């Protein structure tokens, strides 16, 4: 008798923790790496840190393309597995790997063409432009490891093996931290050394993730021989994943414009943009639990939606949706999973969590475009004086959105 995947059997509350905690831990390790990386670069000089900070919008857009594509693959594959359609699940996985390679090629070409003009549009200081261009070229032209690592990690998460994805991302971050001072100071490569260390760390994580998928991931079979792209599947993948790419793109454009405003109008000029970049990296600690929780929920929703187990989703996911959006005035112990992060974190993360849950669940069932604005509207309610103070009002709001998504058992 075939063993049922835990995504369809484990109690939802336990399953969300089981799937999300490894992802949250690995993302926090990654956030720590970003800060450590900035510390090492800042010891070269302030302008070196400015170069890395100004590269952030382009880097983030590249990561957004990789993660958005992987989100689409994750959700579509989960639905196929839930429906016991093994052939379709394998086809989605292999097409996802193909799209990761295509994404790398696009980013590499764009970097070769536009990295220099991108920095020239923000500053005229030659040191920042030259070092920033070199940094971005290395990161983008070596981004095959990043794209494939993210894709292979999502394949592991999509079959319920999020603990393995934690190992791969953790390995990449640790290799990065170890190699940073070697390339930056010992080999005297400066900012370019930081980029080289980043790329090597990504390839290490990618190789481990590939090994895990080939050796440990029994639910899918990656067969590259005789592969031809299935353009219908590619369209379905981006129908789910493109809203995530768009949301990241909006954030990247906002950061780019903010850098230009600070450099042009602030008295500190480039220093102000540097401080803004450091703020973003520190700020990631606040939101990583939200994003980790979302990544853990996608395969749960997709699998059970594909298995037509909507009652299981409706009863428990509404409960978790409501808990994520509780007003910050409640007791710290009542605001799981954000208890312990402090009042400031809860005030900022809880509304975002409620907003993201709607968009994540909508994406997993193929309705991401319809619910981007609904999700943001839910999150903004947490910042306004007229937000719902009563739990039952939040519950009714959640129930309405889930019914629109077709997850009501009625």
C-alpha positions as CSV (number, residue, x, y, z in Angstrom):
1,X,0.0,0.0,0.0
2,X,1.3,3.4,-1.0
3,X,2.2,5.6,2.0
4,X,0.2,8.9,2.1
5,X,2.2,12.1,2.1
6,X,2.1,13.9,5.4
7,X,0.8,17.0,3.6
8,X,-2.5,15.2,3.4
9,X,-2.7,13.5,6.8
10,X,-0.8,15.4,9.5
11,X,-3.0,17.8,11.5
12,X,-2.8,21.3,10.0
13,X,-1.5,23.1,13.1
14,X,1.3,20.6,13.5
15,X,2.0,20.5,9.8
16,X,2.4,24.2,9.4
17,X,5.0,24.2,12.2
18,X,6.6,21.1,10.8
19,X,6.9,22.7,7.3
20,X,7.5,26.3,8.2
21,X,10.0,26.2,11.1
22,X,12.9,24.8,9.0
23,X,12.3,27.4,6.4
24,X,12.1,30.2,8.9
25,X,15.4,29.1,10.5
26,X,17.2,28.9,7.1
27,X,15.8,32.3,6.1
28,X,17.0,33.8,9.4
29,X,20.5,32.3,8.8
30,X,20.4,33.9,5.3
31,X,19.4,37.2,6.8
32,X,22.3,36.9,9.3
33,X,24.6,36.2,6.4
34,X,23.4,39.4,4.6
35,X,24.3,41.4,7.7
36,X,27.7,39.7,8.2
37,X,28.5,40.2,4.5
38,X,27.8,44.0,4.9
39,X,30.0,44.1,7.9
40,X,32.9,42.6,5.9
41,X,32.4,44.9,2.9
42,X,32.1,47.9,5.1
43,X,35.6,47.2,6.4
44,X,36.9,47.8,2.9
45,X,35.5,51.4,2.9
46,X,32.2,53.2,3.0
47,X,31.9,53.5,-0.7
48,X,32.3,49.7,-1.1
49,X,29.3,49.2,1.1
50,X,27.5,51.9,-0.9
51,X,28.2,49.9,-4.1
52,X,26.7,46.8,-2.6
53,X,23.7,48.7,-1.3
54,X,22.9,50.3,-4.6
55,X,23.1,46.8,-6.3
56,X,20.3,45.6,-3.9
57,X,17.3,46.5,-6.1
58,X,18.7,44.6,-9.1
59,X,19.7,41.6,-7.0
60,X,16.4,41.5,-5.3
61,X,14.6,41.6,-8.7
62,X,16.7,38.6,-9.8
63,X,15.9,36.7,-6.6
64,X,12.2,37.7,-7.0
65,X,12.2,36.1,-10.5
66,X,13.7,32.9,-9.1
67,X,11.4,32.6,-6.1
68,X,8.3,33.6,-8.1
69,X,9.0,30.9,-10.7
70,X,9.7,28.4,-7.9
71,X,6.4,29.4,-6.1
72,X,4.5,28.5,-9.3
73,X,6.3,25.2,-9.7
74,X,5.8,24.4,-6.0
75,X,2.0,25.1,-6.1
76,X,1.4,23.3,-9.4
77,X,3.4,20.3,-8.4
78,X,1.7,20.1,-5.1
79,X,-1.7,20.1,-6.7
80,X,-0.6,17.3,-9.1
81,X,0.7,15.2,-6.2
82,X,-2.5,15.7,-4.2
83,X,-4.5,14.5,-7.3
84,X,-2.1,11.5,-7.5
85,X,-1.0,12.5,-11.0
86,X,2.6,11.5,-10.8
87,X,3.3,12.1,-14.5
88,X,2.2,15.7,-14.3
89,X,4.1,16.3,-11.1
90,X,7.3,15.1,-12.8
91,X,6.6,17.2,-15.8
92,X,6.1,20.3,-13.6
93,X,9.3,19.7,-11.8
94,X,11.5,19.2,-14.9
95,X,10.0,22.3,-16.6
96,X,10.7,24.2,-13.4
97,X,14.4,23.3,-13.6
98,X,14.3,24.4,-17.3
99,X,12.8,27.8,-16.3
100,X,15.5,28.2,-13.6
101,X,18.2,27.9,-16.3
102,X,16.2,30.3,-18.6
103,X,15.9,32.9,-15.7
104,X,19.7,32.7,-15.2
105,X,20.4,33.3,-18.8
106,X,18.0,36.3,-18.9
107,X,19.6,37.9,-15.8
108,X,23.1,37.3,-17.1
109,X,22.4,39.0,-20.5
110,X,20.6,41.9,-18.8
111,X,23.5,42.4,-16.4
112,X,26.1,42.4,-19.2
113,X,24.0,45.0,-21.1
114,X,22.8,47.3,-18.3
115,X,24.9,46.9,-15.1
116,X,27.0,50.0,-15.9
117,X,24.1,52.3,-16.8
118,X,22.2,51.0,-13.8
119,X,24.8,52.4,-11.4
120,X,25.5,55.5,-13.5
121,X,21.8,56.4,-13.1
122,X,22.3,56.5,-9.3
123,X,25.7,58.0,-8.8
124,X,28.6,59.6,-10.6
125,X,31.3,58.4,-8.2
126,X,33.7,56.2,-10.3
127,X,34.7,53.9,-7.4
128,X,31.1,53.1,-6.6
129,X,30.1,52.6,-10.2
130,X,33.1,50.4,-11.1
131,X,32.9,48.2,-7.9
132,X,29.1,48.0,-8.0
133,X,29.2,47.0,-11.7
134,X,31.7,44.3,-11.0
135,X,29.7,43.0,-8.0
136,X,26.5,42.9,-10.0
137,X,28.1,41.2,-13.0
138,X,29.6,38.5,-10.9
139,X,26.3,37.9,-9.0
140,X,24.1,37.8,-12.1
141,X,26.5,36.0,-14.5
142,X,27.0,33.4,-11.7
143,X,23.4,33.2,-10.7
144,X,22.8,29.7,-12.1
145,X,23.5,28.4,-8.6
146,X,21.0,30.8,-7.1
147,X,18.2,30.0,-9.6
148,X,18.7,26.2,-9.4
149,X,19.2,26.2,-5.6
150,X,15.9,28.0,-5.1
151,X,14.1,25.7,-7.5
152,X,15.5,22.5,-6.0
153,X,14.7,23.7,-2.5
154,X,11.0,24.4,-3.6
155,X,10.8,20.9,-5.0
156,X,11.9,19.5,-1.6
157,X,9.4,21.8,0.2
158,X,6.6,20.8,-2.3
159,X,6.9,17.2,-1.2
160,X,7.0,17.9,2.5
161,X,10.8,17.8,3.0
162,X,11.4,21.4,4.2
163,X,14.0,20.2,6.7
164,X,16.2,19.2,3.8
165,X,15.8,22.6,2.2
166,X,17.0,24.1,5.5
167,X,20.2,22.1,5.2
168,X,20.9,23.3,1.7
169,X,20.3,27.0,2.4
170,X,22.2,26.8,5.6
171,X,25.2,25.2,3.9
172,X,25.2,28.0,1.3
173,X,25.1,30.7,3.9
174,X,27.8,29.1,6.1
175,X,30.1,28.7,3.1
176,X,29.4,32.3,2.2
177,X,30.4,33.6,5.7
178,X,33.6,31.5,5.7
179,X,34.7,32.6,2.3
180,X,33.9,36.3,2.6
181,X,36.9,37.4,4.6
182,X,39.2,35.1,2.5
183,X,38.2,36.6,-0.8
184,X,37.7,40.2,0.4
185,X,40.8,40.5,2.6
186,X,43.2,37.6,2.1
187,X,43.0,37.6,-1.7
188,X,42.4,41.4,-1.7
189,X,39.5,41.2,-4.1
190,X,37.3,43.7,-2.2
191,X,33.7,44.0,-3.3
192,X,34.2,41.5,-6.2
193,X,35.5,39.0,-3.6
194,X,32.2,39.3,-1.7
195,X,30.3,38.5,-4.9
196,X,32.5,35.5,-5.7
197,X,32.0,34.1,-2.2
198,X,28.2,34.6,-2.6
199,X,28.2,32.7,-5.9
200,X,30.3,29.8,-4.5
201,X,27.9,29.5,-1.6
202,X,24.9,29.4,-3.9
203,X,26.5,26.7,-6.0
204,X,27.3,24.6,-2.9
205,X,23.6,24.9,-1.7
206,X,22.5,24.0,-5.3
207,X,24.6,20.9,-5.5
208,X,23.4,19.6,-2.1
209,X,19.8,20.4,-3.1
210,X,20.1,18.5,-6.3
211,X,21.6,15.5,-4.5
212,X,18.7,15.5,-2.0
213,X,16.2,15.6,-4.9
214,X,17.8,12.7,-6.7
215,X,18.5,10.6,-3.6
216,X,15.9,11.5,-1.0
217,X,12.9,12.9,-2.8
218,X,10.8,9.8,-3.8
219,X,7.7,11.7,-4.9
220,X,9.2,13.2,-8.0
221,X,11.6,11.8,-10.6
222,X,13.9,14.3,-12.5
223,X,14.5,12.8,-16.0
224,X,16.5,15.2,-18.2
225,X,17.0,12.9,-21.1
226,X,14.8,13.7,-24.1
227,X,13.3,16.7,-22.3
228,X,11.2,19.2,-24.3
229,X,9.6,22.3,-22.7
230,X,5.9,22.0,-22.2
231,X,4.7,25.5,-22.9
232,X,1.2,24.9,-21.5
233,X,2.8,24.0,-18.2
234,X,5.1,27.0,-18.4
235,X,2.1,29.2,-18.8
236,X,0.4,27.6,-15.8
237,X,3.5,28.0,-13.7
238,X,3.7,31.7,-14.4
239,X,-0.1,32.2,-14.0
240,X,0.6,31.2,-10.3
241,X,4.1,32.6,-9.8
242,X,4.0,35.9,-11.7
243,X,2.0,37.8,-9.0
244,X,4.9,37.0,-6.6
245,X,7.4,38.3,-9.1
246,X,5.3,41.5,-9.6
247,X,5.2,42.2,-5.9
248,X,9.0,41.8,-5.6
249,X,9.5,44.0,-8.7
250,X,7.4,46.8,-7.1
251,X,9.6,46.7,-4.0
252,X,12.7,46.8,-6.1
253,X,11.5,49.8,-8.1
254,X,10.6,51.5,-4.8
255,X,14.1,50.9,-3.4
256,X,15.8,52.1,-6.6
257,X,13.7,55.3,-6.6
258,X,14.4,55.9,-2.9
259,X,18.1,55.5,-3.4
260,X,17.9,58.1,-6.2
261,X,15.9,60.5,-4.0
262,X,18.4,60.1,-1.1
263,X,21.5,60.6,-3.2
264,X,20.0,63.6,-5.0
265,X,18.2,65.5,-2.2
266,X,19.6,64.3,1.1
267,X,22.6,66.3,2.5
268,X,24.5,63.0,3.1
269,X,24.0,61.9,-0.5
270,X,25.5,58.4,-1.0
271,X,25.9,57.8,2.8
272,X,22.1,58.2,3.2
273,X,21.5,55.5,0.5
274,X,24.0,53.3,2.2
275,X,22.2,53.6,5.6
276,X,18.9,52.9,3.8
277,X,20.4,49.7,2.3
278,X,21.7,48.5,5.7
279,X,18.2,49.2,7.2
280,X,16.7,46.9,4.6
281,X,18.9,44.1,5.6
282,X,18.2,44.6,9.3
283,X,14.5,44.9,8.5
284,X,14.5,41.4,7.0
285,X,14.7,39.8,10.5
286,X,11.2,41.2,11.1
287,X,9.6,39.7,8.0
288,X,11.4,36.4,7.6
289,X,9.0,34.6,10.0
290,X,6.1,35.8,7.8
291,X,7.8,34.7,4.5
292,X,8.9,31.4,6.0
293,X,5.4,30.7,7.2
294,X,4.1,31.5,3.7
295,X,6.6,29.2,2.0
296,X,5.5,26.4,4.4
297,X,1.8,26.9,3.7
298,X,2.0,26.9,-0.2
299,X,2.6,23.1,-0.5
300,X,0.0,22.3,2.1
301,X,-2.7,24.3,0.3
302,X,-1.7,23.1,-3.1
303,X,-1.6,19.4,-2.1
304,X,-4.9,19.4,-0.3
305,X,-6.5,21.5,-3.1
306,X,-5.4,19.0,-5.6
307,X,-6.7,16.1,-3.4
308,X,-10.1,17.9,-3.2
309,X,-9.8,18.0,0.6
310,X,-11.3,21.5,1.0
311,X,-12.9,20.9,4.4
312,X,-9.4,20.2,5.9
313,X,-8.2,23.5,4.5
314,X,-11.2,25.6,5.3
315,X,-11.5,24.7,9.0
316,X,-7.9,25.1,10.0
317,X,-6.5,27.7,7.6
318,X,-9.1,30.2,8.5
319,X,-8.1,29.8,12.2
320,X,-4.4,30.4,11.3
321,X,-5.3,33.3,9.1
322,X,-7.1,35.0,12.0
323,X,-4.3,34.4,14.4
324,X,-1.8,35.9,12.1
325,X,-3.8,39.1,11.9
326,X,-4.7,39.7,15.5
327,X,-4.4,43.2,16.8
328,X,-1.0,44.0,18.3
329,X,-2.6,45.1,21.5
330,X,-3.2,41.5,22.5
331,X,-1.0,39.7,24.9
332,X,2.3,38.5,23.5
333,X,1.5,34.9,24.2
334,X,-1.7,35.1,22.1
335,X,0.0,36.3,18.9
336,X,1.6,33.1,17.6
337,X,3.8,32.6,15.7
338,X,5.2,36.1,16.4
339,X,5.3,35.9,20.2
340,X,8.8,36.7,21.4
341,X,9.7,39.1,18.6
342,X,8.6,42.1,20.7
343,X,5.8,44.6,20.4
344,X,7.3,46.5,17.4
345,X,7.7,43.3,15.4
346,X,4.2,42.1,16.2
347,X,2.7,45.5,15.2
348,X,4.4,45.3,11.8
349,X,4.4,41.6,11.1
350,X,0.9,40.5,12.0
351,X,-0.9,42.7,9.5
352,X,1.5,41.7,6.8
353,X,1.1,38.1,7.8
354,X,-2.7,38.3,7.4
355,X,-2.3,40.0,4.0
356,X,0.3,37.5,2.8
357,X,-1.8,34.5,3.8
358,X,-4.6,35.6,1.4
359,X,-2.2,36.1,-1.5
360,X,-0.3,32.9,-0.8
361,X,-3.5,30.7,-0.6
362,X,-4.9,32.4,-3.7
363,X,-1.6,31.7,-5.6
364,X,-1.6,28.1,-4.5
365,X,-5.1,27.6,-6.1
366,X,-4.3,29.7,-9.2
367,X,-6.0,33.0,-8.2
368,X,-3.0,35.1,-7.3
369,X,-3.8,38.0,-9.6
370,X,-7.3,38.3,-8.3
371,X,-6.2,38.6,-4.7
372,X,-3.0,40.8,-4.7
373,X,-5.0,43.9,-3.9
374,X,-7.3,42.0,-1.5
375,X,-4.3,40.7,0.4
376,X,-2.7,44.2,0.7
377,X,-6.0,45.6,1.7
378,X,-6.2,43.0,4.6
379,X,-2.7,44.0,5.7
380,X,-3.4,47.7,5.6
381,X,-6.4,47.3,7.9
382,X,-3.9,46.5,10.6
383,X,-2.4,50.0,10.3
384,X,-5.6,52.0,10.3
385,X,-7.7,53.2,13.2
386,X,-10.8,51.4,11.9
387,X,-9.2,48.0,11.9
388,X,-11.2,45.0,13.2
389,X,-10.6,44.8,17.0
390,X,-12.8,41.7,17.5
391,X,-11.6,38.3,16.5
392,X,-14.9,37.2,15.1
393,X,-14.8,40.2,12.6
394,X,-11.4,39.0,11.4
395,X,-12.7,35.5,11.2
396,X,-15.6,36.6,9.0
397,X,-13.2,38.5,6.7
398,X,-11.1,35.4,6.4
399,X,-14.0,33.2,5.7
400,X,-15.3,35.5,3.0
401,X,-11.9,35.5,1.2
402,X,-11.6,31.7,1.5
403,X,-15.1,31.2,0.2
404,X,-14.3,33.3,-2.9
405,X,-11.3,31.1,-3.5
406,X,-13.6,28.1,-3.5
407,X,-12.2,26.6,-0.3
408,X,-15.5,26.5,1.5
409,X,-16.7,23.0,2.3
410,X,-20.3,24.1,1.7
